[in-house]
Amino acid sequence: MVEQPSAAVYREVQRWSLGFRCLLLVLCLLGAAGGVVSTVVIATQDIRQWASLLLVAFCSILVPIGVGVLIWVTRLETEVRQDGVYVRYVPFHRRLKRFKAADLSEYYARTYRPLLEYGGWGIRYGWKGRAYNVSGNQGVQLVFKDGHRLLVGS
């Protein structure tokens, strides 16, 4: 028998702040423009290296733009339901990951230090366990019966 998911009691979607996303996108576009300029400068000096120039141009344009797009679409979706907590870090998780309520020994809201405890934001593994966070320093600490810990930013 397939278990039907319960309705969400609470739902939150977090994204990087618009200012931060715009700043990163501008930096990535500047990086891509720098790649184009350096490729043109090198090409005017020695056209015989066209294969390596193509590779440099490809990487210096697509990598910064790809990073910018990745940051732009990234979001953290959190749902609290009767049967547990569901988390999805788009685009890295295809569907919501369920953490069963029955597997939790405790949970509580807390202030944390993202850089010191987890090494920053994102999907992180730190000395205090795993963390899914986008920004800020507030979250819900989940402590599982097996001793594992997961912090979900909020």
C-alpha positions as CSV (number, residue, x, y, z in Angstrom):
1,M,0.0,0.0,0.0
2,V,1.4,3.4,-1.0
3,E,1.5,6.0,1.8
4,Q,-0.3,9.3,0.8
5,P,1.6,12.4,1.9
6,S,-0.3,14.6,4.3
7,A,-1.1,18.3,3.6
8,A,1.5,20.9,4.5
9,V,0.9,22.6,7.8
10,Y,3.6,25.2,7.0
11,R,5.5,25.9,3.8
12,E,8.4,28.3,3.2
13,V,10.4,29.0,0.1
14,Q,13.7,30.9,0.5
15,R,16.0,32.3,-2.2
16,W,19.2,34.2,-2.1
17,S,18.4,38.0,-1.7
18,L,17.7,39.8,-4.9
19,G,20.6,42.2,-4.3
20,F,23.0,39.3,-3.7
21,R,21.8,37.4,-6.8
22,C,22.1,40.6,-9.0
23,L,25.6,41.3,-7.7
24,L,26.7,37.7,-8.4
25,L,25.1,37.8,-11.9
26,V,26.9,41.0,-12.7
27,L,30.3,39.6,-11.5
28,C,29.7,36.4,-13.5
29,L,28.9,38.5,-16.6
30,L,32.0,40.6,-16.0
31,G,34.0,37.4,-15.8
32,A,32.6,36.2,-19.1
33,A,33.4,39.6,-20.7
34,G,36.9,39.3,-19.4
35,G,37.2,35.9,-21.0
36,V,36.1,37.2,-24.3
37,V,38.5,40.1,-24.2
38,S,41.4,37.9,-23.2
39,T,40.6,35.5,-26.0
40,V,40.5,38.3,-28.5
41,V,43.8,39.7,-27.3
42,I,45.5,36.2,-27.4
43,A,44.0,35.5,-30.9
44,T,45.4,38.7,-32.3
45,Q,48.8,37.7,-31.1
46,D,48.9,34.1,-32.3
47,I,46.0,32.7,-34.4
48,R,47.8,29.3,-34.7
49,Q,46.5,28.4,-31.2
50,W,42.9,28.4,-32.2
51,A,42.0,25.1,-30.6
52,S,43.2,26.2,-27.1
53,L,41.6,29.7,-27.7
54,L,38.3,28.0,-28.4
55,L,38.5,26.0,-25.2
56,V,39.5,29.1,-23.2
57,A,36.7,31.1,-24.7
58,F,34.2,28.4,-24.1
59,C,35.2,28.0,-20.4
60,S,35.6,31.7,-19.7
61,I,32.1,32.5,-21.1
62,L,30.0,29.5,-20.1
63,V,31.4,28.8,-16.6
64,P,30.7,32.3,-15.2
65,I,27.2,32.4,-16.9
66,G,26.5,28.9,-15.7
67,V,27.4,29.8,-12.1
68,G,25.3,32.9,-12.3
69,V,22.3,31.0,-13.6
70,L,22.8,28.3,-10.9
71,I,22.7,31.0,-8.1
72,W,19.7,32.7,-9.7
73,V,17.5,29.5,-9.7
74,T,18.6,28.1,-6.4
75,R,16.0,28.0,-3.7
76,L,15.2,26.1,-0.5
77,E,11.7,24.7,-0.1
78,T,10.6,23.5,3.4
79,E,7.3,22.0,4.3
80,V,6.1,20.8,7.7
81,R,3.5,18.1,7.6
82,Q,1.9,15.8,10.2
83,D,4.3,13.0,9.2
84,G,7.5,15.0,9.2
85,V,9.6,17.7,7.7
86,Y,10.1,17.9,3.9
87,V,13.1,19.8,2.4
88,R,14.1,20.4,-1.2
89,Y,17.2,22.3,-2.3
90,V,16.5,23.2,-5.9
91,P,18.2,22.4,-8.3
92,F,20.1,19.7,-6.4
93,H,17.1,17.7,-5.2
94,R,14.6,16.6,-7.7
95,R,11.8,16.1,-5.1
96,L,11.2,16.8,-1.5
97,K,13.3,14.8,1.0
98,R,11.2,13.5,3.9
99,F,12.5,13.4,7.4
100,K,10.0,11.4,9.4
101,A,8.6,12.8,12.6
102,A,8.9,9.4,14.2
103,D,12.7,9.5,13.6
104,L,13.2,12.8,15.5
105,S,14.2,12.9,19.2
106,E,13.9,16.7,19.3
107,Y,13.6,19.8,17.3
108,Y,14.0,23.5,18.2
109,A,14.5,26.9,16.6
110,R,17.9,28.4,17.1
111,T,20.4,31.0,16.0
112,Y,23.5,29.6,14.4
113,R,26.8,30.8,12.9
114,P,26.8,29.7,9.2
115,L,30.5,30.3,8.5
116,L,31.8,28.8,11.8
117,E,29.5,25.9,12.2
118,Y,28.9,24.8,8.6
119,G,31.4,26.7,6.4
120,G,28.8,28.9,4.8
121,W,25.4,28.6,3.1
122,G,24.0,25.9,0.8
123,I,24.0,22.2,1.3
124,R,26.7,22.0,4.0
125,Y,28.4,19.4,6.1
126,G,30.0,20.8,9.2
127,W,31.2,19.6,12.6
128,K,27.6,20.1,13.9
129,G,26.0,17.9,11.2
130,R,24.3,18.8,7.9
131,A,22.7,22.1,7.1
132,Y,20.4,23.3,4.3
133,N,20.4,27.0,4.3
134,V,20.2,29.9,1.9
135,S,20.9,33.0,3.9
136,G,20.7,34.4,7.4
137,N,21.4,32.8,10.7
138,Q,18.1,31.5,11.9
139,G,16.9,27.9,11.5
140,V,15.3,24.8,13.0
141,Q,17.6,22.2,14.4
142,L,16.4,18.6,13.9
143,V,18.0,16.0,16.1
144,F,17.4,12.4,15.1
145,K,17.1,9.4,17.4
146,D,20.3,7.9,15.8
147,G,22.2,11.0,16.8
148,H,22.4,12.7,13.4
149,R,21.6,16.4,13.2
150,L,20.2,18.5,10.4
151,L,19.7,22.3,10.5
152,V,17.1,23.7,8.1
153,G,17.5,27.5,7.6
154,S,14.4,29.6,8.0
